[in-house]
Amino acid sequence: MVSPDQVEAMIKVEIPDAHVQVVTSDGEHYEVIVVSPVFEGKRLVQQHQLVYNAIQTEMLTGAIHAMAVKTYTPEAWESAKQTV
């Protein structure tokens, strides 16, 4: 089982300046929010690829069964927080 802290650390290795939130209810299915300026100018699929690259080994071995990813630039994150 991979802890939320471990998932956060793996993502931060790939995207060092990221703000990362990880939630899991069972240790196999995760919901992740990643906020980083590195996403500026990138399409959504490119943003998600950066995140999935960080946890690729855990996905391939089955340590992480599924992960829902939401990515934001800092500006988009501020807008998203205001609409909630």
DRENTORTOR-671498 format. One line per field, with one value per residue: x, y, z of N, C-alpha, C, O in turn. Coordinates in Angstrom, 3 decimals, decimal comma, padded with zeros to 6 digits. Last residue first. Example, Ala and Ser with C-alpha at 12.3 -4.5 7.8 and 13.67 -1.06 7.14 Angstrom:
% residues 2
npx: [012,850 013,190]
npy: [-002,250 -005,690]
npz: [007,080 007,800]
capx: [013,670 012,300]
capy: [-001,060 -004,500]
capz: [007,140 007,800]
cpx: [012,900 013,200]
cpy: [000,030 -003,300]
cpz: [007,870 007,800]
opx: [013,409 014,236]
opy: [001,138 -003,319]
opz: [008,039 008,465]
***
This chain:
% residues 84
npx: [-016,156 -015,068 -012,620 -011,095 -010,776 -009,085 -006,806 -006,260 -005,536 -003,113 -001,532 -003,113 -004,038 -005,531 -006,618 -007,041 -007,538 -006,171 -005,872 -003,982 -000,782 000,415 000,688 002,899 002,099 001,785 004,381 005,637 004,324 004,205 005,153 003,565 001,211 001,995 002,466 -000,053 -001,564 -000,511 -001,245 -004,024 -004,329 -001,479 000,371 000,478 001,451 002,416 004,238 002,937 000,538 -001,248 -003,152 -004,983 -006,181 -007,376 -006,934 -007,046 -005,632 -006,312 -008,928 -009,284 -007,147 -005,843 -003,518 -002,341 000,444 002,042 005,285 007,920 008,747 007,604 008,909 008,824 006,126 005,191 006,331 005,052 002,373 002,696 003,443 001,119 -000,719 001,112 000,504 000,847]
npy: [027,407 029,475 029,934 027,783 028,387 030,620 029,416 027,593 029,259 030,246 027,904 025,368 022,047 018,830 015,909 012,450 009,448 006,325 002,907 001,314 001,179 -001,247 -002,251 -001,767 000,484 002,395 002,595 003,648 006,227 008,579 010,475 010,220 011,431 014,151 014,432 013,756 015,958 017,861 016,750 016,945 019,761 021,464 024,207 026,792 025,786 023,802 024,914 025,994 023,749 021,531 018,665 016,349 013,060 010,203 006,674 003,418 002,153 003,059 003,801 006,454 009,230 012,202 014,795 017,708 019,778 022,160 021,930 022,172 019,621 017,128 014,763 014,969 015,333 012,754 011,493 012,843 012,015 009,280 009,386 010,433 008,357 005,228 002,208 -001,188]
npz: [-005,723 -007,084 -005,940 -006,764 -009,463 -009,363 -008,281 -010,343 -012,440 -011,323 -011,106 -013,107 -012,172 -012,451 -011,034 -011,417 -009,842 -010,140 -009,124 -007,793 -006,880 -007,124 -009,646 -011,141 -012,586 -010,551 -009,619 -011,897 -012,190 -010,915 -012,712 -014,932 -014,035 -014,220 -016,955 -017,967 -017,209 -018,979 -021,414 -021,234 -021,208 -022,626 -021,281 -020,335 -017,130 -015,513 -013,844 -011,679 -010,223 -008,302 -008,258 -006,504 -006,660 -005,223 -005,567 -004,448 -002,460 000,046 000,526 000,200 -000,289 -001,637 -001,815 -003,261 -003,817 -005,608 -007,143 -007,744 -008,791 -010,204 -009,501 -006,746 -006,268 -006,673 -004,450 -002,341 -002,723 -002,240 000,462 001,604 001,112 000,767 -000,782 000,000]
capx: [-016,640 -016,356 -013,642 -011,425 -011,555 -010,436 -007,456 -006,591 -006,756 -004,217 -001,899 -002,088 -004,353 -004,351 -007,039 -006,114 -008,227 -005,938 -006,511 -004,908 -001,855 000,393 -000,608 002,976 002,427 000,630 003,343 006,028 004,252 003,755 005,702 004,970 001,262 001,629 003,517 001,093 -001,812 -000,440 000,177 -003,408 -004,710 -002,824 000,273 000,666 001,156 001,291 004,772 003,132 001,924 -001,221 -001,794 -005,026 -005,030 -007,791 -006,506 -007,710 -005,453 -004,904 -008,589 -010,100 -007,495 -006,862 -003,801 -003,287 -000,207 001,224 003,849 007,247 009,197 007,163 008,703 010,104 007,015 004,794 006,684 006,508 002,735 002,233 004,368 002,371 -000,885 000,431 001,232 000,000]
capy: [026,325 028,987 030,965 027,909 027,218 030,748 030,521 027,105 028,468 031,161 028,681 026,392 023,468 019,691 017,254 013,586 010,547 007,669 003,952 000,712 002,164 -000,632 -002,410 -002,881 -000,747 002,017 002,133 002,337 005,182 007,402 010,451 009,819 009,971 013,563 014,774 012,893 014,677 018,079 016,915 015,617 018,958 020,907 022,793 026,579 026,927 023,460 024,141 026,862 024,103 022,923 019,182 017,703 013,942 011,447 007,989 004,396 001,698 002,814 002,386 005,829 007,838 011,589 013,395 017,169 018,493 022,012 021,660 023,368 020,106 018,522 015,069 014,678 016,477 013,808 011,052 012,939 013,432 009,733 008,839 011,187 009,645 006,255 003,462 000,000]
capz: [-004,851 -007,572 -005,758 -005,329 -009,067 -009,930 -007,561 -009,004 -012,578 -011,649 -009,912 -012,963 -012,300 -012,505 -011,426 -011,371 -010,504 -009,630 -009,911 -008,752 -007,055 -005,796 -009,011 -010,193 -013,304 -011,370 -008,704 -011,371 -013,209 -010,165 -011,356 -015,023 -014,142 -012,929 -015,997 -018,246 -016,551 -017,531 -021,097 -021,321 -020,052 -022,714 -021,633 -021,762 -018,008 -016,377 -014,966 -012,838 -010,539 -008,754 -008,393 -007,073 -006,547 -005,866 -005,098 -005,315 -003,835 -000,232 000,650 001,236 -000,587 -000,779 -002,135 -002,280 -004,073 -004,403 -007,094 -007,227 -007,479 -010,324 -010,923 -007,394 -006,071 -007,610 -005,811 -002,496 -002,794 -003,556 -000,523 001,706 000,444 001,560 -000,892 000,000]
cpx: [-017,365 -016,931 -015,015 -012,547 -011,976 -011,313 -008,885 -007,301 -007,210 -005,544 -003,086 -002,460 -003,060 -004,786 -005,799 -006,826 -007,360 -006,690 -006,239 -005,508 -002,751 -000,634 -000,673 001,646 002,463 000,894 002,077 004,946 004,575 003,652 005,339 005,583 002,684 001,747 003,245 002,234 -000,660 -000,584 000,383 -001,915 -004,045 -003,074 -001,197 000,594 001,447 000,913 003,662 003,700 001,982 000,242 -001,872 -003,597 -005,331 -006,682 -007,180 -007,435 -006,025 -004,614 -007,123 -009,683 -008,337 -007,061 -004,808 -003,635 -001,126 000,373 003,292 005,752 008,422 007,486 008,375 010,023 008,428 005,734 006,346 006,941 004,232 002,616 003,991 003,404 000,389 000,245 000,448 000,885]
cpy: [026,889 027,894 030,489 028,907 027,297 029,600 030,704 028,190 027,937 030,400 029,621 027,167 024,279 021,127 018,127 014,856 011,791 008,675 005,310 001,768 001,612 000,494 -001,850 -003,148 -001,959 000,669 001,724 001,764 003,785 006,168 009,177 009,664 009,461 012,041 014,121 013,173 013,705 016,744 017,124 015,690 017,585 020,007 022,375 025,129 026,558 024,588 023,755 026,115 025,055 023,291 020,579 018,213 015,279 012,445 009,093 005,784 002,686 002,284 002,056 004,383 007,291 010,146 012,853 015,754 018,132 020,779 021,713 023,164 021,288 019,203 016,548 015,073 016,229 014,993 012,126 012,540 013,589 011,203 009,284 010,702 010,495 007,534 004,531 001,242]
cpz: [-003,671 -006,692 -006,200 -005,120 -007,614 -009,473 -008,063 -008,205 -011,215 -011,756 -010,163 -011,697 -012,362 -012,773 -011,362 -011,812 -010,318 -010,497 -009,282 -009,681 -008,152 -005,749 -007,602 -009,497 -012,377 -012,052 -009,455 -010,468 -012,664 -011,072 -010,597 -013,642 -014,291 -012,992 -014,640 -017,282 -016,789 -016,795 -019,599 -021,007 -020,078 -021,510 -021,704 -022,208 -019,465 -017,347 -015,951 -014,041 -011,724 -009,002 -008,987 -007,085 -007,210 -005,596 -005,893 -004,736 -004,848 -001,626 000,351 001,476 000,547 -001,245 -001,124 -002,721 -002,917 -004,682 -005,682 -007,019 -006,896 -008,989 -011,141 -008,863 -006,610 -007,486 -006,840 -003,906 -003,047 -003,747 -001,931 000,698 000,495 000,741 -000,128 000,000]
opx: [-017,845 -018,076 -016,028 -013,352 -013,096 -012,477 -009,797 -008,291 -008,410 -006,559 -003,957 -003,607 -002,053 -005,753 -005,102 -007,535 -006,992 -006,503 -006,096 -005,634 -002,328 -001,270 -001,707 001,496 002,097 000,012 001,376 004,632 003,846 002,972 006,091 006,443 002,989 002,326 004,158 002,905 -000,327 000,178 001,346 -001,376 -003,556 -002,130 -002,038 000,741 002,532 000,141 003,946 003,649 001,188 001,081 -002,480 -002,911 -005,860 -006,287 -007,507 -007,676 -005,541 -003,461 -006,735 -010,034 -008,126 -007,135 -004,648 -004,006 -000,748 -000,346 003,960 005,028 008,284 006,603 008,805 010,964 009,152 006,102 007,119 007,819 004,632 003,120 004,863 004,156 000,703 000,978 -000,748 001,892]
opy: [026,135 027,489 031,027 028,739 026,919 029,810 030,920 027,914 027,840 030,846 029,768 027,090 023,922 021,387 018,162 014,879 012,140 008,742 005,435 001,543 001,463 000,732 -001,962 -004,170 -003,061 -000,188 000,804 000,576 002,835 005,196 008,743 008,808 008,365 011,430 013,604 012,242 012,914 016,444 016,617 014,772 017,114 019,546 022,864 024,845 026,072 024,369 023,417 026,632 024,947 023,165 020,789 018,199 015,338 012,654 008,934 006,031 002,775 001,993 000,889 003,796 007,627 009,876 013,024 015,537 018,234 020,739 021,368 024,122 021,392 019,350 017,150 015,653 017,182 015,598 012,377 013,176 014,395 011,588 009,626 011,502 011,197 007,764 004,710 001,301]
opz: [-002,824 -006,885 -005,752 -004,204 -007,269 -009,130 -007,265 -007,526 -010,958 -011,222 -009,306 -011,257 -011,751 -013,490 -010,348 -012,818 -009,196 -011,712 -008,066 -010,885 -009,299 -004,722 -006,944 -008,827 -012,786 -012,091 -009,033 -010,547 -012,950 -010,744 -009,725 -013,435 -013,820 -012,094 -013,996 -016,836 -015,906 -015,876 -019,025 -020,389 -019,051 -020,869 -020,949 -023,396 -019,784 -018,281 -017,100 -015,157 -012,658 -008,110 -010,037 -006,063 -008,320 -004,449 -007,069 -003,555 -005,976 -001,945 000,401 002,499 001,712 -002,443 000,085 -003,874 -001,750 -005,681 -004,708 -006,749 -005,677 -008,144 -012,125 -009,407 -006,900 -008,493 -007,765 -004,489 -003,888 -004,802 -002,729 000,141 -000,466 -000,221 -000,359 000,705]
***
